[in-house]
């Protein structure tokens, strides 16, 4: 594995999940593996869990960590080749990626979708720019299209808490006051394709994800019908794909309540808006797995870093 950029970079999800759970039991076992190695984390967008869990994972492997927030610390980067740089960007990714590669043994990059231009978002200029010019392995900390570390943590969480070998898992859209990207939902769908599970997506009409991602996955427009008999309910907001980046509705009836959840376990990547996306009674209940998911972010990152170091 040269880089970890998407769920498709996982060779065997069951094997990876099993190894991550072993790491979780003994997180310091490979503490010397990263000795003398440096992880560089480049944030083009804000972060809490991704930043801290990845730093913790690196420290568990004995790595040093450097962090840079491009929003207020770095030069504005240009990603188009051949452009005349007479406007705002002060540095090209060609130089930036090569320079950072000299300082770091692995580079992690977080760069969200703009939700303004679908073609540009799908080109993933930041991630692909660094992929083109960096000379060390790359780690996707969430890009325009995917969040593979979150999806791996979700897979670990499902394995830890399932009580049947073939659970019913529902991905449900929920209202949110802002337009949010598709990355988490995309990667969760891709991860679920690798699971032995009854999987269904539910959302209002108009909120279909990229049909290339959801091809062949059942979609149910009646939320309560989709939730019937669920073992796990993963709730996430995303904006429209066809009417790109738009909030078509903020229908509060789609908020997840305890009554809708039933006996299922609740999952969400966090941060979450209480009593908008999900009711307090769900988040505060023993059925909520959000803290466990956040904890598993460390071991998902640690496993990926370990594999990148071992290559």
N, C-alpha and C positions, 0 to 999 in steps of 0.2 A: 504493500500500500504506500504509494508515493505521497498522497495527501488525503485528508478527510474533509471532503467538500459536500457530500450528500450521503443519504442512506445507501445508495448504490455502491459505496465504497466498502460496505460491510461484507465480508466474505461469507460468514454464516451467522445470522442473528442469534439463534439459540446458543451457539458456542460463545459468542461475544457476551451475551447476557450472563451465561454461567461463569465466565471468567471475571466479569465485573462484580458479580456477587461474591466471588472468592476474594477479590481485591478489597471489597468492603469489609470483610471479616479481618483482614490483615493489611491495612493500608500502607504500612511502613515496610512491607516485605521487600520492595524493590527500591528502597530509599537511595541506594548508590547508583542506580541505573542512569539517573540524570546528572550525576556529579560532574561539574565543569561545563554543563550545558545551560543555555539561556533560552527562555521562552519570551518572545516579544508579542504583546497584545496590543493591537491597533484598533481603537474604537472610534468609528465614525458616527456612532449613536450611543445613547445612554445604556447603562447596564447595572444590574445589582447582582442577581444570581449567576449570570454567565461570567462576569468578571471575577467574583469572589470564589466561585466553585472551581473555575479553571486555575486560578492562582493556587488554591488549596491543593488541587490535584498535582500541579507542578511541584509544589513543595513536598508533597508526599513522595515524589520520585527523586527528590534531591536537586531539583532544578532551581536556578535563579530566574526571576521574572522581572521584565521591564514592561511598563504600561505607558501608552501614549493616547491621549484623547484628542483626536483631530478637530473636534468642534471648537476648541479654544486654545490648543497648544501647538498643533502642527501647521505647516504651510498648506494652503489650499492646493490640492493636486489636480493635474490635468490627466485625463485618461484616453483622449483621442490621439491616435498617431497622426503625425503630419500636420497638426494644427499650428497656427501662428499664435503664440502665447502672448498676445498683447492686451489681454483682458485680466480677469481676477486671479486665475491660477498662477502660482509662483514656481511650482515645481512639477515635473512630469513623473508619472509612475515608473517610467523606465529607470530613472535615477533613484527614485525613492525605494523601489523594491530591491534593487541591487545593493544599495547602501545598507538597508535594514538587514538584508541577508548576510552581510558581513558581521553584523553585531549579534545576530540571533541564530540559533540552531533550528528553531521552529517558529513560524509566525502565525498568530491567530488574528483573524479579521472579522469585524462586526460592522455591517453596512446594510441598513434597511432599504426597502423599496421606497421610492419617492411617492408612489401612487398617483403620479401626474402623467407619466408617459409609459405605457405598458411595454412598448418596444425597447425602450432604454432599460427599464427594470428587468426585463427578461434577458437582456444582454449581460446583466450583472457586471457592470463596468469595473467596479472596485475589486471584487473578488477575482474576476477573470484577468484584470490588469495585473494584479499581483501574481496570479498563476503564470502569466506569460513571461514575466520578467524576474520573479524571485528565483533564487538558486537553492532554497531550502524548502522543506515540507511546509504546507499550509494547512491550517485548521479553521474550518468555517464556524464562527461564533454566532451566526445568523446572517443570512444574506437576503437579497430581494425575494428569492424563491424558496429558500429552505432553512431549516433549523435542525440539522442532524444530531447535534448533541442533545437537544431537548427530546427528540424522538427516541434516542437510545436510552435516555433516562426514563422515559415513559415505558419503554419495553421492559426495563428492569423492574419498574414498579408493578406493571401488570403481572409479571412472572412471580413476584413476591407475594401478591395478594389474591391471585386467582384461586378459586376453590373447585374449579372444574377444568378439564383439559381443553374444552372448547367453549369459552365464555362468549356471551353476547356483549359486544362493545359498541357504544353509540357515540359518534362525534356530533355534538349539537351546537349550532350557531346560537349566539345570544346577543342581545342589544348592547350597544356601547355608544357614548356620545361622540366619539371620534372615529374617523376612518382608520382601520388597522390593516396591516399587510396580511398576505396569505401564507407566509413562510411556515409558521407552526402547524397550521392545518395541512398544508401540502406534505410536510415531512411525516406528520402523524398518519396520514393516509398511506404514504409509501411504506412506512413501517408496518402498518396493519396488513398490508399485502403479504408480508413475510410471516404472519402469525396464523396459528390454527384457531380461528375465531369466527363467530357470526358478526360481521361488521356492517353497520349502516350509518349513513350520514343524514342528518335532518337540518333543514334550514327553510326560511321563507323563499318563495319563488323570486328569482332575480339574484339570489346569492350563490348560484352555482359556482364552484371553483373551476379552475382550468380543466376542461373536459379531458385533456391528455393525462391529467393526474388522477381523475376520478373514474376513468373508463372502466366499465364493468362493475363498479361499486353500486349497491342499491342506494337510492336517494329517496327519502320519504319527506313530504312537505307538511305532514301533520306530526308535530313534535311528540305529543302524548302517545300516538300510535307507535312511533319509532322507539320510544322509551319503554314500552311494555316488555317486561321480562328481562330488562337489561341487568348485566352484572357490573358493568363499568359505564359511567357516563362522563365523557371528556367534553367540557364546554369551552368554546372559544369564539370570539367575534372575528369576523373578517369583512372587508368591504366588498363591493361588487366587482366581479371580474369582467363581465361583459360591458357594463357601464363603468369603466375602470376607475377604481379608487373612490367611488361614490357611496355615500350612506343613503340607501333607498328607504329604509324604515328603521325606527328605533322602538318597535313594538314591544312594550314592557311585558306583554303576555308570554314572550319567549324567555324571560328570566327563569332560571332553574330554581324551583322551590322544593321543599322537602316532600311535598305530596307527589310531585312529578318524579322525583328521584326514586321513591319507593325504597327497596332494600339494596339498591345498587351502591357501589362505591363511586365517589365523586373525584374527578381529576381536572386540574387546570394548571397551566404552565406558570402563572403569576407573572406580573402583578395582576390583581383582579379587583374590579370595582364592586364592593359589597352593595347588595340590594339594588344593583343595576344588572349585572351579569348573573349573579347568584345570590340567593338569600342568606342572611346571617345564620339562619337555622341550619343550613346545609354546611357552610364553612366551619361552624362551631361544633358540628356533630362528629362522632367517631367514624362516620362513613367517609369523611373527607380525607383524601390522600395527598393534598397539596404540599404539606410539609415534607412528607416522605419523598415526593417527586423532587422537591428542591434539594433534598439531601442526596438523592441519587445523581444529581447533576455532577457532583464531585467525582463519583466513581465512573460515570460515563466518560468524562473528560480524562480521568486518570488512565482508563483503559486505552483510549485513543492515543494519548501522549506516549504511553508505554509502547504501543505498536509502532508509532512513528520513530521512536528512539531505537527500537530494535531492528529496524529495516537496514 
